[in-house]
Amino acid sequence: MTLTLTVDGDRWRDHLISVAEATPGLVPVAKGNGYGFGLGRLARRAQWLAERGAALGHTAPGEAWGDVLAVGTYDELAEVADRFDGSLLVLTPWRPFGAALEVDPKLADRVIHTVSRPEDLAALLERQSDARYVLEVVTSMLRHGMDARGLRSLGDLAHRGRLEGVALHLPLAQGSHLGQVRRLITDAISAGLPTTTLWVSHLTSIELAALRASYSDFTIRPRIGTQLWLGERAALTVTAQVLDVHPVERGDLFGYRGRTAPKNGHVLVVSGGTAHGIGLEAPSGDLSLKSRAATLARGGMDAVGFVRSPFAIDGKQRLFAEPPHMQASMLFLPAGSRVPAVGDEVEVRVRYTATTFDRVVVS
Ligand SMILES: *Cc1c(COP(=O)(O)O)cnc(C)c1O
């Protein structure tokens, strides 16, 4: 049956607007599973946000609330292109193979490519001489991007096509990023790149303000996904349904593997399984050694081989009776707990970026 993401619409939309207000030049990111909402819904919402911003006069690139939407891959373009009418930045670097070479010609003028190797810029411009692109600079993440020497090697090439800025993908905050960002900007300036636009990720609002202050002639474009779409957790509820309830006594057999119940209680079947991204590992959000030690020390049911599930009943996360099935999960509820009825809803703690919901309901 159904695993549902319910969104308190007013609260969610207020949050989106408050992020946009605090983040001039915002570039919403819609990629992967659409942060749980789906790519199409995020594209429509980005369009709504851009229109709200435009109505308030936020239209210059450094002021806009989403004149550009970022997607993760070339394959994702088709899902957003009809729902959002601005420019489309592809975050995965262009390569001379695969989906990058199959962009719908109708989108060619809206797509901004990310170029992370000097040889790719030459190859891209050979195919499309007026291509729009950003040059990615390698950061301490060491994912994609050119170093200072690669940037300098571009020479005249960076004066061809339409260079739309320099892109930095920073690691999640561990102290300040500013020292690194300043070094990388210096590299870009000394390479003589004909742009003063900087596309960044994972900078705090304080870091962004500091950057704007020290590079007032630059246009800053913060790419934001998680903090935008998922930043107001109180607006989001995930629920599953109880599909079956079976009383068991200690020693009774159940499940695909014929396990025995470790004590009296109930086996519950709830909606939500591996097809939704429900895994054996319950997200705790707290990965500190101390909390892991506490989990081990709690022992009890965990010690008989049951693993904590993401399903909560009466505010308490319950144990999987066995590994999740494709679309449902079996939970063990020890005797003494309140037993929910078939049809009741139970809360689920999920990682939104790794969960596929059957339904998303926005009020
Ligand atoms: C995913 C991604 C982002 C957005 O990351 P969030 O943590 O979801 O805000 C920004 N830049 C790049 C290059 C990305 O791949």
The ligand as an SDF file (V2000), in Angstrom:
LIG
                    3D

 15 15  0  0  0  0  0  0  0  0999 V2000
   23.8550   18.4170   -5.0420 C   0  0  0  0  0  0  0  0  0  0  0  0
   24.6970   19.5840   -5.3530 C   0  0  0  0  0  0  0  0  0  0  0  0
   24.4290   20.8160   -4.7580 C   0  0  0  0  0  0  0  0  0  0  0  0
   23.3270   20.9940   -3.7370 C   0  0  0  0  0  0  0  0  0  0  0  0
   23.6670   20.2690   -2.5960 O   0  0  0  0  0  0  0  0  0  0  0  0
   22.7300   20.3180   -1.2870 P   0  0  0  0  0  0  0  0  0  0  0  0
   23.5950   19.7760   -0.2230 O   0  0  0  0  0  0  0  0  0  0  0  0
   21.5440   19.4530   -1.5640 O   0  0  0  0  0  0  0  0  0  0  0  0
   22.3550   21.7310   -1.0730 O   0  0  0  0  0  0  0  0  0  0  0  0
   25.2140   21.9030   -5.1150 C   0  0  0  0  0  0  0  0  0  0  0  0
   26.2030   21.7650   -6.0030 N   0  0  0  0  0  0  0  0  0  0  0  0
   26.4960   20.5950   -6.6110 C   0  0  0  0  0  0  0  0  0  0  0  0
   27.6100   20.5120   -7.5940 C   0  0  0  0  0  0  0  0  0  0  0  0
   25.7600   19.4680   -6.2980 C   0  0  0  0  0  0  0  0  0  0  0  0
   26.0540   18.3000   -6.8930 O   0  0  0  0  0  0  0  0  0  0  0  0
  1  2  1  0
  2  3  1  0
  2 14  2  0
  3  4  1  0
  3 10  2  0
  4  5  1  0
  5  6  1  0
  6  7  2  0
  6  8  1  0
  6  9  1  0
 10 11  1  0
 11 12  2  0
 12 13  1  0
 12 14  1  0
 14 15  1  0
M  END
$$$$
